[in-house]
């Protein structure tokens, strides 16, 4: 089985991760000092958070089920802290410097990264959408590339815009639902 997990903020919710500061490129240019302060505060909050059982299950799956891959929309790096190998679609907010290492609305995603993500979507036979609102463009439409070739499973407490496109919708907390993937 070739599993691909598409991970959103719902996975990190149980760890207490707050939403990152809301900026775009233009707002950052107008308010650079304020943005840096807000990201520094957010970084401190995130670094105080610990990976939860959902992050640990994904690490276990990567260790026990060859070919398990993870694409994350999260910028908190909790998956990496749990020991997972991931592709960060939107960068991460934990780098310090002139500007947070995030992809903001209106910015292009890295073409090399996109190529790998599209390859993974074409190669998987099961795509699991975990804790994502399925509203952030263009990431919310990317999983549809696997439709028809892979089984799409959504793990979320509530319906999302992609729910009707999924083969199965599992309602509940991510860390509880992910247990179903662990080998006997």
Secondary structure as a PSIPRED ss2 file (coil, helix, strand):
# PSIPRED VFORMAT (PSIPRED V4.0)

   1 X C   1.000  0.000  0.000
   2 X C   1.000  0.000  0.000
   3 X E   0.000  0.000  1.000
   4 X E   0.000  0.000  1.000
   5 X E   0.000  0.000  1.000
   6 X E   0.000  0.000  1.000
   7 X E   0.000  0.000  1.000
   8 X C   1.000  0.000  0.000
   9 X H   0.000  1.000  0.000
  10 X H   0.000  1.000  0.000
  11 X H   0.000  1.000  0.000
  12 X H   0.000  1.000  0.000
  13 X H   0.000  1.000  0.000
  14 X C   1.000  0.000  0.000
  15 X C   1.000  0.000  0.000
  16 X C   1.000  0.000  0.000
  17 X C   1.000  0.000  0.000
  18 X C   1.000  0.000  0.000
  19 X C   1.000  0.000  0.000
  20 X C   1.000  0.000  0.000
  21 X C   1.000  0.000  0.000
  22 X C   1.000  0.000  0.000
  23 X C   1.000  0.000  0.000
  24 X E   0.000  0.000  1.000
  25 X H   0.000  1.000  0.000
  26 X H   0.000  1.000  0.000
  27 X H   0.000  1.000  0.000
  28 X H   0.000  1.000  0.000
  29 X H   0.000  1.000  0.000
  30 X H   0.000  1.000  0.000
  31 X C   1.000  0.000  0.000
  32 X H   0.000  1.000  0.000
  33 X H   0.000  1.000  0.000
  34 X H   0.000  1.000  0.000
  35 X H   0.000  1.000  0.000
  36 X H   0.000  1.000  0.000
  37 X H   0.000  1.000  0.000
  38 X H   0.000  1.000  0.000
  39 X H   0.000  1.000  0.000
  40 X H   0.000  1.000  0.000
  41 X H   0.000  1.000  0.000
  42 X H   0.000  1.000  0.000
  43 X H   0.000  1.000  0.000
  44 X H   0.000  1.000  0.000
  45 X H   0.000  1.000  0.000
  46 X H   0.000  1.000  0.000
  47 X H   0.000  1.000  0.000
  48 X C   1.000  0.000  0.000
  49 X C   1.000  0.000  0.000
  50 X C   1.000  0.000  0.000
  51 X C   1.000  0.000  0.000
  52 X C   1.000  0.000  0.000
  53 X H   0.000  1.000  0.000
  54 X H   0.000  1.000  0.000
  55 X H   0.000  1.000  0.000
  56 X H   0.000  1.000  0.000
  57 X H   0.000  1.000  0.000
  58 X H   0.000  1.000  0.000
  59 X H   0.000  1.000  0.000
  60 X H   0.000  1.000  0.000
  61 X H   0.000  1.000  0.000
  62 X H   0.000  1.000  0.000
  63 X H   0.000  1.000  0.000
  64 X H   0.000  1.000  0.000
  65 X C   1.000  0.000  0.000
  66 X C   1.000  0.000  0.000
  67 X C   1.000  0.000  0.000
  68 X C   1.000  0.000  0.000
  69 X E   0.000  0.000  1.000
  70 X E   0.000  0.000  1.000
  71 X E   0.000  0.000  1.000
  72 X E   0.000  0.000  1.000
  73 X C   1.000  0.000  0.000
  74 X C   1.000  0.000  0.000
  75 X C   1.000  0.000  0.000
  76 X C   1.000  0.000  0.000
  77 X C   1.000  0.000  0.000
  78 X H   0.000  1.000  0.000
  79 X H   0.000  1.000  0.000
  80 X H   0.000  1.000  0.000
  81 X H   0.000  1.000  0.000
  82 X C   1.000  0.000  0.000
  83 X C   1.000  0.000  0.000
  84 X C   1.000  0.000  0.000
  85 X C   1.000  0.000  0.000
  86 X C   1.000  0.000  0.000
  87 X E   0.000  0.000  1.000
  88 X E   0.000  0.000  1.000
  89 X C   1.000  0.000  0.000
  90 X C   1.000  0.000  0.000
  91 X E   0.000  0.000  1.000
  92 X C   1.000  0.000  0.000
  93 X C   1.000  0.000  0.000
  94 X C   1.000  0.000  0.000
  95 X C   1.000  0.000  0.000
  96 X C   1.000  0.000  0.000
  97 X C   1.000  0.000  0.000
  98 X C   1.000  0.000  0.000
  99 X C   1.000  0.000  0.000
 100 X C   1.000  0.000  0.000
 101 X C   1.000  0.000  0.000
 102 X E   0.000  0.000  1.000
 103 X C   1.000  0.000  0.000
 104 X C   1.000  0.000  0.000
 105 X E   0.000  0.000  1.000
 106 X C   1.000  0.000  0.000
 107 X C   1.000  0.000  0.000
 108 X C   1.000  0.000  0.000
 109 X C   1.000  0.000  0.000
 110 X C   1.000  0.000  0.000
 111 X H   0.000  1.000  0.000
 112 X H   0.000  1.000  0.000
 113 X H   0.000  1.000  0.000
 114 X H   0.000  1.000  0.000
 115 X H   0.000  1.000  0.000
 116 X H   0.000  1.000  0.000
 117 X H   0.000  1.000  0.000
 118 X H   0.000  1.000  0.000
 119 X H   0.000  1.000  0.000
 120 X H   0.000  1.000  0.000
 121 X H   0.000  1.000  0.000
 122 X H   0.000  1.000  0.000
 123 X H   0.000  1.000  0.000
 124 X C   1.000  0.000  0.000
 125 X C   1.000  0.000  0.000
 126 X E   0.000  0.000  1.000
 127 X E   0.000  0.000  1.000
 128 X E   0.000  0.000  1.000
 129 X E   0.000  0.000  1.000
 130 X E   0.000  0.000  1.000
 131 X C   1.000  0.000  0.000
 132 X C   1.000  0.000  0.000
 133 X C   1.000  0.000  0.000
 134 X C   1.000  0.000  0.000
 135 X C   1.000  0.000  0.000
 136 X C   1.000  0.000  0.000
 137 X C   1.000  0.000  0.000
 138 X C   1.000  0.000  0.000
 139 X H   0.000  1.000  0.000
 140 X H   0.000  1.000  0.000
 141 X H   0.000  1.000  0.000
 142 X H   0.000  1.000  0.000
 143 X H   0.000  1.000  0.000
 144 X H   0.000  1.000  0.000
 145 X H   0.000  1.000  0.000
 146 X H   0.000  1.000  0.000
 147 X E   0.000  0.000  1.000
 148 X C   1.000  0.000  0.000
 149 X C   1.000  0.000  0.000
 150 X E   0.000  0.000  1.000
 151 X E   0.000  0.000  1.000
 152 X E   0.000  0.000  1.000
 153 X E   0.000  0.000  1.000
 154 X E   0.000  0.000  1.000
 155 X E   0.000  0.000  1.000
 156 X C   1.000  0.000  0.000
 157 X C   1.000  0.000  0.000
 158 X C   1.000  0.000  0.000
 159 X C   1.000  0.000  0.000
 160 X C   1.000  0.000  0.000
 161 X C   1.000  0.000  0.000
 162 X C   1.000  0.000  0.000
 163 X H   0.000  1.000  0.000
 164 X H   0.000  1.000  0.000
 165 X H   0.000  1.000  0.000
 166 X C   1.000  0.000  0.000
 167 X C   1.000  0.000  0.000
 168 X E   0.000  0.000  1.000
 169 X E   0.000  0.000  1.000
 170 X E   0.000  0.000  1.000
 171 X C   1.000  0.000  0.000
 172 X C   1.000  0.000  0.000
 173 X C   1.000  0.000  0.000
 174 X H   0.000  1.000  0.000
 175 X H   0.000  1.000  0.000
 176 X H   0.000  1.000  0.000
 177 X H   0.000  1.000  0.000
 178 X H   0.000  1.000  0.000
 179 X H   0.000  1.000  0.000
 180 X H   0.000  1.000  0.000
 181 X H   0.000  1.000  0.000
 182 X C   1.000  0.000  0.000
 183 X C   1.000  0.000  0.000
 184 X C   1.000  0.000  0.000
